[in-house]
Every structure is written in structure tokens, then in C-alpha cells.
Amino acid sequence: MVLETGDGAQLRAHVRRLQEAGWDASLIRIDTLCGRLEYPSQYRLSRFVTGPASGSGEEHADG
């Protein structure tokens, strides 16, 4: 996970900085954790990582 926030503007600014730093936009994952009155919605920003190619025999670390 790169960032977790309840502030949509902070999320958008962080995504913009990542793209400016060269991150591939297709690998940026944003999950919205819907809240209720007691727990406001949260946004979780992470980098999508695919699993290893089948038969490669290599372990793949999320990063």
C-alpha cells in the first residue's frame, strides 16, 4: 500500500505526483472503502502487481 486517506484531494494529488515520477497509470490501484456515519469513507492507493508467469519457479514479492 502506498497511501490510505479519507481526503479525495490528497489522493488525487498523490496519484498526480506518482505519474509525474514515471509510474505507469495502468498499475495504480485505488480501492474505496465505503464508510458510514461513524466511519467515513477511505481511499487506499496501491500498486497493482501481477503474479509470476506460470512455470517460472520464481517467488514474487508485492512491492
CHARMM-style PDB file with segment names, atoms N, HN, CA, C and O in Angstrom:
ATOM      1  N   MET     1       0.846  -1.165   0.000  1.00  0.00      PROA
ATOM      2  CA  MET     1       0.000   0.000   0.000  1.00  0.00      PROA
ATOM      3  C   MET     1       0.897   1.236   0.000  1.00  0.00      PROA
ATOM      4  O   MET     1       1.906   1.298   0.704  1.00  0.00      PROA
ATOM      5  N   VAL     2       0.505   2.202  -0.798  1.00  0.00      PROA
ATOM      6  HN  VAL     2      -0.314   2.152  -1.370  1.00  0.00      PROA
ATOM      7  CA  VAL     2       1.265   3.438  -0.912  1.00  0.00      PROA
ATOM      8  C   VAL     2       0.685   4.524  -0.008  1.00  0.00      PROA
ATOM      9  O   VAL     2       1.430   5.268   0.631  1.00  0.00      PROA
ATOM     10  N   LEU     3      -0.647   4.614   0.046  1.00  0.00      PROA
ATOM     11  HN  LEU     3      -1.252   4.010  -0.473  1.00  0.00      PROA
ATOM     12  CA  LEU     3      -1.299   5.684   0.797  1.00  0.00      PROA
ATOM     13  C   LEU     3      -2.700   5.243   1.201  1.00  0.00      PROA
ATOM     14  O   LEU     3      -3.379   4.548   0.445  1.00  0.00      PROA
ATOM     15  N   GLU     4      -3.131   5.647   2.391  1.00  0.00      PROA
ATOM     16  HN  GLU     4      -2.579   6.212   3.005  1.00  0.00      PROA
ATOM     17  CA  GLU     4      -4.528   5.488   2.791  1.00  0.00      PROA
ATOM     18  C   GLU     4      -4.974   6.815   3.375  1.00  0.00      PROA
ATOM     19  O   GLU     4      -4.335   7.347   4.283  1.00  0.00      PROA
ATOM     20  N   THR     5      -6.076   7.352   2.852  1.00  0.00      PROA
ATOM     21  HN  THR     5      -6.595   6.920   2.114  1.00  0.00      PROA
ATOM     22  CA  THR     5      -6.540   8.663   3.271  1.00  0.00      PROA
ATOM     23  C   THR     5      -8.048   8.761   3.121  1.00  0.00      PROA
ATOM     24  O   THR     5      -8.655   8.006   2.361  1.00  0.00      PROA
ATOM     25  N   GLY     6      -8.635   9.670   3.828  1.00  0.00      PROA
ATOM     26  HN  GLY     6      -8.143  10.284   4.445  1.00  0.00      PROA
ATOM     27  CA  GLY     6     -10.050   9.975   3.680  1.00  0.00      PROA
ATOM     28  C   GLY     6     -10.265  11.236   2.867  1.00  0.00      PROA
ATOM     29  O   GLY     6     -11.401  11.670   2.679  1.00  0.00      PROA
ATOM     30  N   ASP     7      -9.187  11.826   2.385  1.00  0.00      PROA
ATOM     31  HN  ASP     7      -8.264  11.473   2.538  1.00  0.00      PROA
ATOM     32  CA  ASP     7      -9.221  13.091   1.659  1.00  0.00      PROA
ATOM     33  C   ASP     7      -9.031  12.842   0.159  1.00  0.00      PROA
ATOM     34  O   ASP     7      -7.938  12.489  -0.284  1.00  0.00      PROA
ATOM     35  N   GLY     8     -10.102  13.029  -0.616  1.00  0.00      PROA
ATOM     36  HN  GLY     8     -10.989  13.316  -0.256  1.00  0.00      PROA
ATOM     37  CA  GLY     8     -10.043  12.800  -2.055  1.00  0.00      PROA
ATOM     38  C   GLY     8      -9.034  13.692  -2.758  1.00  0.00      PROA
ATOM     39  O   GLY     8      -8.376  13.251  -3.701  1.00  0.00      PROA
ATOM     40  N   ALA     9      -8.899  14.939  -2.318  1.00  0.00      PROA
ATOM     41  HN  ALA     9      -9.434  15.296  -1.553  1.00  0.00      PROA
ATOM     42  CA  ALA     9      -7.934  15.855  -2.933  1.00  0.00      PROA
ATOM     43  C   ALA     9      -6.505  15.374  -2.693  1.00  0.00      PROA
ATOM     44  O   ALA     9      -5.663  15.457  -3.587  1.00  0.00      PROA
ATOM     45  N   GLN    10      -6.232  14.874  -1.494  1.00  0.00      PROA
ATOM     46  HN  GLN    10      -6.916  14.807  -0.768  1.00  0.00      PROA
ATOM     47  CA  GLN    10      -4.901  14.346  -1.191  1.00  0.00      PROA
ATOM     48  C   GLN    10      -4.605  13.129  -2.066  1.00  0.00      PROA
ATOM     49  O   GLN    10      -3.488  12.973  -2.559  1.00  0.00      PROA
ATOM     50  N   LEU    11      -5.593  12.278  -2.255  1.00  0.00      PROA
ATOM     51  HN  LEU    11      -6.501  12.404  -1.854  1.00  0.00      PROA
ATOM     52  CA  LEU    11      -5.436  11.099  -3.107  1.00  0.00      PROA
ATOM     53  C   LEU    11      -5.092  11.513  -4.537  1.00  0.00      PROA
ATOM     54  O   LEU    11      -4.137  10.995  -5.117  1.00  0.00      PROA
ATOM     55  N   ARG    12      -5.854  12.435  -5.104  1.00  0.00      PROA
ATOM     56  HN  ARG    12      -6.630  12.855  -4.633  1.00  0.00      PROA
ATOM     57  CA  ARG    12      -5.603  12.878  -6.482  1.00  0.00      PROA
ATOM     58  C   ARG    12      -4.229  13.514  -6.626  1.00  0.00      PROA
ATOM     59  O   ARG    12      -3.539  13.279  -7.618  1.00  0.00      PROA
ATOM     60  N   ALA    13      -3.826  14.315  -5.651  1.00  0.00      PROA
ATOM     61  HN  ALA    13      -4.387  14.506  -4.845  1.00  0.00      PROA
ATOM     62  CA  ALA    13      -2.508  14.950  -5.703  1.00  0.00      PROA
ATOM     63  C   ALA    13      -1.401  13.903  -5.653  1.00  0.00      PROA
ATOM     64  O   ALA    13      -0.397  14.029  -6.354  1.00  0.00      PROA
ATOM     65  N   HSD    14      -1.575  12.876  -4.836  1.00  0.00      PROA
ATOM     66  HN  HSD    14      -2.390  12.773  -4.266  1.00  0.00      PROA
ATOM     67  CA  HSD    14      -0.560  11.826  -4.715  1.00  0.00      PROA
ATOM     68  C   HSD    14      -0.463  11.027  -6.013  1.00  0.00      PROA
ATOM     69  O   HSD    14       0.636  10.700  -6.459  1.00  0.00      PROA
ATOM     70  N   VAL    15      -1.607  10.712  -6.620  1.00  0.00      PROA
ATOM     71  HN  VAL    15      -2.501  10.977  -6.258  1.00  0.00      PROA
ATOM     72  CA  VAL    15      -1.606   9.998  -7.903  1.00  0.00      PROA
ATOM     73  C   VAL    15      -0.900  10.840  -8.960  1.00  0.00      PROA
ATOM     74  O   VAL    15      -0.108  10.313  -9.742  1.00  0.00      PROA
ATOM     75  N   ARG    16      -1.174  12.124  -8.992  1.00  0.00      PROA
ATOM     76  HN  ARG    16      -1.817  12.552  -8.357  1.00  0.00      PROA
ATOM     77  CA  ARG    16      -0.530  13.027  -9.958  1.00  0.00      PROA
ATOM     78  C   ARG    16       0.988  13.025  -9.772  1.00  0.00      PROA
ATOM     79  O   ARG    16       1.732  12.984 -10.752  1.00  0.00      PROA
ATOM     80  N   ARG    17       1.452  13.070  -8.515  1.00  0.00      PROA
ATOM     81  HN  ARG    17       0.848  13.104  -7.719  1.00  0.00      PROA
ATOM     82  CA  ARG    17       2.902  13.043  -8.257  1.00  0.00      PROA
ATOM     83  C   ARG    17       3.522  11.723  -8.705  1.00  0.00      PROA
ATOM     84  O   ARG    17       4.625  11.709  -9.252  1.00  0.00      PROA
ATOM     85  N   LEU    18       2.819  10.614  -8.473  1.00  0.00      PROA
ATOM     86  HN  LEU    18       1.923  10.626  -8.029  1.00  0.00      PROA
ATOM     87  CA  LEU    18       3.333   9.310  -8.903  1.00  0.00      PROA
ATOM     88  C   LEU    18       3.455   9.245 -10.419  1.00  0.00      PROA
ATOM     89  O   LEU    18       4.444   8.730 -10.942  1.00  0.00      PROA
ATOM     90  N   GLN    19       2.455   9.764 -11.127  1.00  0.00      PROA
ATOM     91  HN  GLN    19       1.652  10.182 -10.702  1.00  0.00      PROA
ATOM     92  CA  GLN    19       2.505   9.765 -12.582  1.00  0.00      PROA
ATOM     93  C   GLN    19       3.641  10.656 -13.086  1.00  0.00      PROA
ATOM     94  O   GLN    19       4.327  10.303 -14.045  1.00  0.00      PROA
ATOM     95  N   GLU    20       3.839  11.792 -12.452  1.00  0.00      PROA
ATOM     96  HN  GLU    20       3.282  12.078 -11.673  1.00  0.00      PROA
ATOM     97  CA  GLU    20       4.944  12.680 -12.829  1.00  0.00      PROA
ATOM     98  C   GLU    20       6.290  12.023 -12.570  1.00  0.00      PROA
ATOM     99  O   GLU    20       7.272  12.327 -13.247  1.00  0.00      PROA
ATOM    100  N   ALA    21       6.340  11.115 -11.580  1.00  0.00      PROA
ATOM    101  HN  ALA    21       5.542  10.868 -11.030  1.00  0.00      PROA
ATOM    102  CA  ALA    21       7.582  10.410 -11.252  1.00  0.00      PROA
ATOM    103  C   ALA    21       7.813   9.206 -12.167  1.00  0.00      PROA
ATOM    104  O   ALA    21       8.823   8.512 -12.044  1.00  0.00      PROA
ATOM    105  N   GLY    22       6.865   8.960 -13.091  1.00  0.00      PROA
ATOM    106  HN  GLY    22       6.045   9.524 -13.190  1.00  0.00      PROA
ATOM    107  CA  GLY    22       7.069   7.898 -14.054  1.00  0.00      PROA
ATOM    108  C   GLY    22       6.292   6.618 -13.812  1.00  0.00      PROA
ATOM    109  O   GLY    22       6.483   5.640 -14.535  1.00  0.00      PROA
ATOM    110  N   TRP    23       5.419   6.600 -12.811  1.00  0.00      PROA
ATOM    111  HN  TRP    23       5.264   7.394 -12.223  1.00  0.00      PROA
ATOM    112  CA  TRP    23       4.600   5.402 -12.583  1.00  0.00      PROA
ATOM    113  C   TRP    23       3.657   5.205 -13.757  1.00  0.00      PROA
ATOM    114  O   TRP    23       3.108   6.173 -14.285  1.00  0.00      PROA
ATOM    115  N   ASP    24       3.469   3.969 -14.165  1.00  0.00      PROA
ATOM    116  HN  ASP    24       3.915   3.183 -13.737  1.00  0.00      PROA
ATOM    117  CA  ASP    24       2.520   3.610 -15.210  1.00  0.00      PROA
ATOM    118  C   ASP    24       1.111   3.693 -14.617  1.00  0.00      PROA
ATOM    119  O   ASP    24       0.796   2.989 -13.658  1.00  0.00      PROA
ATOM    120  N   ALA    25       0.275   4.544 -15.182  1.00  0.00      PROA
ATOM    121  HN  ALA    25       0.530   5.116 -15.962  1.00  0.00      PROA
ATOM    122  CA  ALA    25      -1.071   4.756 -14.643  1.00  0.00      PROA
ATOM    123  C   ALA    25      -1.897   3.471 -14.627  1.00  0.00      PROA
ATOM    124  O   ALA    25      -2.788   3.325 -13.790  1.00  0.00      PROA
ATOM    125  N   SER    26      -1.617   2.543 -15.534  1.00  0.00      PROA
ATOM    126  HN  SER    26      -0.893   2.661 -16.213  1.00  0.00      PROA
ATOM    127  CA  SER    26      -2.392   1.300 -15.567  1.00  0.00      PROA
ATOM    128  C   SER    26      -2.066   0.384 -14.390  1.00  0.00      PROA
ATOM    129  O   SER    26      -2.781  -0.590 -14.153  1.00  0.00      PROA
ATOM    130  N   LEU    27      -0.994   0.683 -13.650  1.00  0.00      PROA
ATOM    131  HN  LEU    27      -0.414   1.474 -13.843  1.00  0.00      PROA
ATOM    132  CA  LEU    27      -0.613  -0.137 -12.499  1.00  0.00      PROA
ATOM    133  C   LEU    27      -1.034   0.475 -11.163  1.00  0.00      PROA
ATOM    134  O   LEU    27      -0.771  -0.093 -10.103  1.00  0.00      PROA
ATOM    135  N   ILE    28      -1.688   1.636 -11.220  1.00  0.00      PROA
ATOM    136  HN  ILE    28      -1.901   2.097 -12.080  1.00  0.00      PROA
ATOM    137  CA  ILE    28      -2.140   2.290  -9.993  1.00  0.00      PROA
ATOM    138  C   ILE    28      -3.524   1.751  -9.644  1.00  0.00      PROA
ATOM    139  O   ILE    28      -4.445   1.790 -10.460  1.00  0.00      PROA
ATOM    140  N   ARG    29      -3.653   1.252  -8.427  1.00  0.00      PROA
ATOM    141  HN  ARG    29      -2.905   1.220  -7.764  1.00  0.00      PROA
ATOM    142  CA  ARG    29      -4.926   0.681  -7.969  1.00  0.00      PROA
ATOM    143  C   ARG    29      -5.482   1.563  -6.855  1.00  0.00      PROA
ATOM    144  O   ARG    29      -4.769   1.905  -5.912  1.00  0.00      PROA
ATOM    145  N   ILE    30      -6.757   1.928  -6.969  1.00  0.00      PROA
ATOM    146  HN  ILE    30      -7.336   1.650  -7.735  1.00  0.00      PROA
ATOM    147  CA  ILE    30      -7.426   2.723  -5.945  1.00  0.00      PROA
ATOM    148  C   ILE    30      -8.645   1.948  -5.463  1.00  0.00      PROA
ATOM    149  O   ILE    30      -9.547   1.642  -6.243  1.00  0.00      PROA
ATOM    150  N   ASP    31      -8.663   1.637  -4.183  1.00  0.00      PROA
ATOM    151  HN  ASP    31      -7.931   1.886  -3.549  1.00  0.00      PROA
ATOM    152  CA  ASP    31      -9.813   0.978  -3.565  1.00  0.00      PROA
ATOM    153  C   ASP    31     -10.537   2.007  -2.711  1.00  0.00      PROA
ATOM    154  O   ASP    31      -9.907   2.782  -1.992  1.00  0.00      PROA
ATOM    155  N   THR    32     -11.852   2.012  -2.791  1.00  0.00      PROA
ATOM    156  HN  THR    32     -12.364   1.383  -3.375  1.00  0.00      PROA
ATOM    157  CA  THR    32     -12.660   2.891  -1.956  1.00  0.00      PROA
ATOM    158  C   THR    32     -13.326   2.036  -0.892  1.00  0.00      PROA
ATOM    159  O   THR    32     -14.113   1.140  -1.199  1.00  0.00      PROA
ATOM    160  N   LEU    33     -13.003   2.322   0.353  1.00  0.00      PROA
ATOM    161  HN  LEU    33     -12.364   3.049   0.602  1.00  0.00      PROA
ATOM    162  CA  LEU    33     -13.590   1.616   1.488  1.00  0.00      PROA
ATOM    163  C   LEU    33     -14.756   2.470   1.975  1.00  0.00      PROA
ATOM    164  O   LEU    33     -14.560   3.457   2.685  1.00  0.00      PROA
ATOM    165  N   CYS    34     -15.960   2.085   1.590  1.00  0.00      PROA
ATOM    166  HN  CYS    34     -16.119   1.284   1.014  1.00  0.00      PROA
ATOM    167  CA  CYS    34     -17.149   2.887   1.883  1.00  0.00      PROA
ATOM    168  C   CYS    34     -17.467   2.869   3.364  1.00  0.00      PROA
ATOM    169  O   CYS    34     -17.557   1.810   3.985  1.00  0.00      PROA
ATOM    170  N   GLY    35     -17.633   4.039   3.909  1.00  0.00      PROA
ATOM    171  HN  GLY    35     -17.560   4.900   3.404  1.00  0.00      PROA
ATOM    172  CA  GLY    35     -17.921   4.158   5.324  1.00  0.00      PROA
ATOM    173  C   GLY    35     -19.370   4.521   5.574  1.00  0.00      PROA
ATOM    174  O   GLY    35     -20.187   4.590   4.656  1.00  0.00      PROA
ATOM    175  N   ARG    36     -19.656   4.746   6.814  1.00  0.00      PROA
ATOM    176  HN  ARG    36     -18.992   4.690   7.559  1.00  0.00      PROA
ATOM    177  CA  ARG    36     -20.978   5.185   7.243  1.00  0.00      PROA
ATOM    178  C   ARG    36     -20.758   6.394   8.149  1.00  0.00      PROA
ATOM    179  O   ARG    36     -19.677   6.982   8.152  1.00  0.00      PROA
ATOM    180  N   LEU    37     -21.753   6.753   8.894  1.00  0.00      PROA
ATOM    181  HN  LEU    37     -22.631   6.275   8.892  1.00  0.00      PROA
ATOM    182  CA  LEU    37     -21.640   7.939   9.739  1.00  0.00      PROA
ATOM    183  C   LEU    37     -20.482   7.844  10.726  1.00  0.00      PROA
ATOM    184  O   LEU    37     -19.758   8.819  10.928  1.00  0.00      PROA
ATOM    185  N   GLU    38     -20.304   6.683  11.339  1.00  0.00      PROA
ATOM    186  HN  GLU    38     -20.892   5.891  11.175  1.00  0.00      PROA
ATOM    187  CA  GLU    38     -19.239   6.528  12.334  1.00  0.00      PROA
ATOM    188  C   GLU    38     -17.858   6.426  11.692  1.00  0.00      PROA
ATOM    189  O   GLU    38     -16.866   6.881  12.261  1.00  0.00      PROA
ATOM    190  N   TYR    39     -17.802   5.827  10.509  1.00  0.00      PROA
ATOM    191  HN  TYR    39     -18.608   5.457  10.047  1.00  0.00      PROA
ATOM    192  CA  TYR    39     -16.526   5.591   9.838  1.00  0.00      PROA
ATOM    193  C   TYR    39     -16.582   6.198   8.443  1.00  0.00      PROA
ATOM    194  O   TYR    39     -17.196   5.616   7.548  1.00  0.00      PROA
ATOM    195  N   PRO    40     -15.960   7.347   8.238  1.00  0.00      PROA
ATOM    196  CA  PRO    40     -16.001   7.968   6.913  1.00  0.00      PROA
ATOM    197  C   PRO    40     -15.276   7.114   5.869  1.00  0.00      PROA
ATOM    198  O   PRO    40     -14.410   6.307   6.206  1.00  0.00      PROA
ATOM    199  N   SER    41     -15.641   7.303   4.610  1.00  0.00      PROA
ATOM    200  HN  SER    41     -16.345   7.959   4.337  1.00  0.00      PROA
ATOM    201  CA  SER    41     -15.004   6.562   3.519  1.00  0.00      PROA
ATOM    202  C   SER    41     -13.508   6.825   3.493  1.00  0.00      PROA
ATOM    203  O   SER    41     -13.046   7.923   3.805  1.00  0.00      PROA
ATOM    204  N   GLN    42     -12.763   5.800   3.118  1.00  0.00      PROA
ATOM    205  HN  GLN    42     -13.138   4.908   2.865  1.00  0.00      PROA
ATOM    206  CA  GLN    42     -11.314   5.881   2.995  1.00  0.00      PROA
ATOM    207  C   GLN    42     -10.927   5.451   1.588  1.00  0.00      PROA
ATOM    208  O   GLN    42     -11.617   4.650   0.958  1.00  0.00      PROA
ATOM    209  N   TYR    43      -9.823   5.990   1.107  1.00  0.00      PROA
ATOM    210  HN  TYR    43      -9.262   6.641   1.619  1.00  0.00      PROA
ATOM    211  CA  TYR    43      -9.271   5.613  -0.183  1.00  0.00      PROA
ATOM    212  C   TYR    43      -7.927   4.954   0.073  1.00  0.00      PROA
ATOM    213  O   TYR    43      -7.108   5.464   0.837  1.00  0.00      PROA
ATOM    214  N   ARG    44      -7.710   3.822  -0.569  1.00  0.00      PROA
ATOM    215  HN  ARG    44      -8.376   3.407  -1.190  1.00  0.00      PROA
ATOM    216  CA  ARG    44      -6.455   3.095  -0.401  1.00  0.00      PROA
ATOM    217  C   ARG    44      -5.780   3.022  -1.768  1.00  0.00      PROA
ATOM    218  O   ARG    44      -6.334   2.473  -2.721  1.00  0.00      PROA
ATOM    219  N   LEU    45      -4.583   3.583  -1.848  1.00  0.00      PROA
ATOM    220  HN  LEU    45      -4.134   4.029  -1.074  1.00  0.00      PROA
ATOM    221  CA  LEU    45      -3.816   3.632  -3.085  1.00  0.00      PROA
ATOM    222  C   LEU    45      -2.698   2.606  -3.008  1.00  0.00      PROA
ATOM    223  O   LEU    45      -1.938   2.573  -2.040  1.00  0.00      PROA
ATOM    224  N   SER    46      -2.601   1.774  -4.027  1.00  0.00      PROA
ATOM    225  HN  SER    46      -3.218   1.801  -4.813  1.00  0.00      PROA
ATOM    226  CA  SER    46      -1.544   0.770  -4.055  1.00  0.00      PROA
ATOM    227  C   SER    46      -1.102   0.551  -5.493  1.00  0.00      PROA
ATOM    228  O   SER    46      -1.693   1.081  -6.434  1.00  0.00      PROA
ATOM    229  N   ARG    47      -0.061  -0.235  -5.638  1.00  0.00      PROA
ATOM    230  HN  ARG    47       0.419  -0.666  -4.874  1.00  0.00      PROA
ATOM    231  CA  ARG    47       0.473  -0.559  -6.959  1.00  0.00      PROA
ATOM    232  C   ARG    47       0.042  -1.975  -7.296  1.00  0.00      PROA
ATOM    233  O   ARG    47       0.278  -2.904  -6.523  1.00  0.00      PROA
ATOM    234  N   PHE    48      -0.593  -2.139  -8.454  1.00  0.00      PROA
ATOM    235  HN  PHE    48      -0.785  -1.384  -9.081  1.00  0.00      PROA
ATOM    236  CA  PHE    48      -1.032  -3.460  -8.882  1.00  0.00      PROA
ATOM    237  C   PHE    48       0.189  -4.267  -9.285  1.00  0.00      PROA
ATOM    238  O   PHE    48       1.026  -3.802 -10.059  1.00  0.00      PROA
ATOM    239  N   VAL    49       0.286  -5.481  -8.753  1.00  0.00      PROA
ATOM    240  HN  VAL    49      -0.393  -5.859  -8.124  1.00  0.00      PROA
ATOM    241  CA  VAL    49       1.406  -6.371  -9.062  1.00  0.00      PROA
ATOM    242  C   VAL    49       0.823  -7.691  -9.528  1.00  0.00      PROA
ATOM    243  O   VAL    49       0.024  -8.310  -8.825  1.00  0.00      PROA
ATOM    244  N   THR    50       1.226  -8.119 -10.714  1.00  0.00      PROA
ATOM    245  HN  THR    50       1.876  -7.617 -11.284  1.00  0.00      PROA
ATOM    246  CA  THR    50       0.740  -9.398 -11.230  1.00  0.00      PROA
ATOM    247  C   THR    50       1.527 -10.536 -10.606  1.00  0.00      PROA
ATOM    248  O   THR    50       2.620 -10.330 -10.079  1.00  0.00      PROA
ATOM    249  N   GLY    51       0.974 -11.724 -10.664  1.00  0.00      PROA
ATOM    250  HN  GLY    51       0.086 -11.892 -11.092  1.00  0.00      PROA
ATOM    251  CA  GLY    51       1.657 -12.914 -10.157  1.00  0.00      PROA
ATOM    252  C   GLY    51       2.759 -13.333 -11.118  1.00  0.00      PROA
ATOM    253  O   GLY    51       2.839 -12.818 -12.234  1.00  0.00      PROA
ATOM    254  N   PRO    52       3.610 -14.262 -10.695  1.00  0.00      PROA
ATOM    255  CA  PRO    52       4.701 -14.729 -11.562  1.00  0.00      PROA
ATOM    256  C   PRO    52       4.139 -15.497 -12.756  1.00  0.00      PROA
ATOM    257  O   PRO    52       3.064 -16.091 -12.675  1.00  0.00      PROA
ATOM    258  N   ALA    53       4.874 -15.477 -13.855  1.00  0.00      PROA
ATOM    259  HN  ALA    53       5.747 -14.994 -13.920  1.00  0.00      PROA
ATOM    260  CA  ALA    53       4.472 -16.245 -15.033  1.00  0.00      PROA
ATOM    261  C   ALA    53       4.453 -17.718 -14.663  1.00  0.00      PROA
ATOM    262  O   ALA    53       5.318 -18.181 -13.920  1.00  0.00      PROA
ATOM    263  N   SER    54       3.479 -18.456 -15.173  1.00  0.00      PROA
ATOM    264  HN  SER    54       2.777 -18.079 -15.776  1.00  0.00      PROA
ATOM    265  CA  SER    54       3.389 -19.862 -14.785  1.00  0.00      PROA
ATOM    266  C   SER    54       4.610 -20.618 -15.272  1.00  0.00      PROA
ATOM    267  O   SER    54       5.047 -20.460 -16.412  1.00  0.00      PROA
ATOM    268  N   GLY    55       5.150 -21.438 -14.391  1.00  0.00      PROA
ATOM    269  HN  GLY    55       4.794 -21.567 -13.465  1.00  0.00      PROA
ATOM    270  CA  GLY    55       6.327 -22.228 -14.729  1.00  0.00      PROA
ATOM    271  C   GLY    55       7.637 -21.506 -14.526  1.00  0.00      PROA
ATOM    272  O   GLY    55       8.696 -22.075 -14.791  1.00  0.00      PROA
ATOM    273  N   SER    56       7.598 -20.244 -14.054  1.00  0.00      PROA
ATOM    274  HN  SER    56       6.737 -19.782 -13.839  1.00  0.00      PROA
ATOM    275  CA  SER    56       8.853 -19.514 -13.881  1.00  0.00      PROA
ATOM    276  C   SER    56       9.609 -19.992 -12.652  1.00  0.00      PROA
ATOM    277  O   SER    56      10.836 -19.903 -12.602  1.00  0.00      PROA
ATOM    278  N   GLY    57       8.872 -20.508 -11.644  1.00  0.00      PROA
ATOM    279  HN  GLY    57       7.876 -20.581 -11.685  1.00  0.00      PROA
ATOM    280  CA  GLY    57       9.520 -21.006 -10.437  1.00  0.00      PROA
ATOM    281  C   GLY    57      10.038 -19.919  -9.517  1.00  0.00      PROA
ATOM    282  O   GLY    57      10.664 -20.220  -8.501  1.00  0.00      PROA
ATOM    283  N   GLU    58       9.789 -18.657  -9.852  1.00  0.00      PROA
ATOM    284  HN  GLU    58       9.280 -18.412 -10.678  1.00  0.00      PROA
ATOM    285  CA  GLU    58      10.277 -17.555  -9.021  1.00  0.00      PROA
ATOM    286  C   GLU    58       9.161 -17.062  -8.118  1.00  0.00      PROA
ATOM    287  O   GLU    58       7.995 -17.026  -8.512  1.00  0.00      PROA
ATOM    288  N   GLU    59       9.531 -16.686  -6.906  1.00  0.00      PROA
ATOM    289  HN  GLU    59      10.478 -16.715  -6.587  1.00  0.00      PROA
ATOM    290  CA  GLU    59       8.577 -16.082  -5.990  1.00  0.00      PROA
ATOM    291  C   GLU    59       8.431 -14.621  -6.375  1.00  0.00      PROA
ATOM    292  O   GLU    59       9.369 -14.009  -6.885  1.00  0.00      PROA
ATOM    293  N   HSD    60       7.267 -14.071  -6.133  1.00  0.00      PROA
ATOM    294  HN  HSD    60       6.505 -14.568  -5.719  1.00  0.00      PROA
ATOM    295  CA  HSD    60       7.018 -12.676  -6.477  1.00  0.00      PROA
ATOM    296  C   HSD    60       6.619 -11.916  -5.220  1.00  0.00      PROA
ATOM    297  O   HSD    60       5.634 -12.260  -4.568  1.00  0.00      PROA
ATOM    298  N   ALA    61       7.376 -10.896  -4.885  1.00  0.00      PROA
ATOM    299  HN  ALA    61       8.177 -10.617  -5.415  1.00  0.00      PROA
ATOM    300  CA  ALA    61       7.073 -10.084  -3.705  1.00  0.00      PROA
ATOM    301  C   ALA    61       6.259  -8.878  -4.129  1.00  0.00      PROA
ATOM    302  O   ALA    61       6.545  -8.267  -5.158  1.00  0.00      PROA
ATOM    303  N   ASP    62       5.245  -8.528  -3.347  1.00  0.00      PROA
ATOM    304  HN  ASP    62       5.013  -9.025  -2.511  1.00  0.00      PROA
ATOM    305  CA  ASP    62       4.453  -7.337  -3.610  1.00  0.00      PROA
ATOM    306  C   ASP    62       5.304  -6.121  -3.304  1.00  0.00      PROA
ATOM    307  O   ASP    62       5.897  -6.046  -2.228  1.00  0.00      PROA
ATOM    308  N   GLY    63       5.378  -5.194  -4.195  1.00  0.00      PROA
ATOM    309  HN  GLY    63       4.896  -5.255  -5.069  1.00  0.00      PROA
ATOM    310  CA  GLY    63       6.202  -4.038  -3.908  1.00  0.00      PROA
ATOM    311  C   GLY    63       5.985  -2.989  -4.821  1.00  0.00      PROA
ATOM    312  OT1 GLY    63       6.612  -1.935  -4.711  1.00  0.00      PROA
TER     313      GLY     63
END
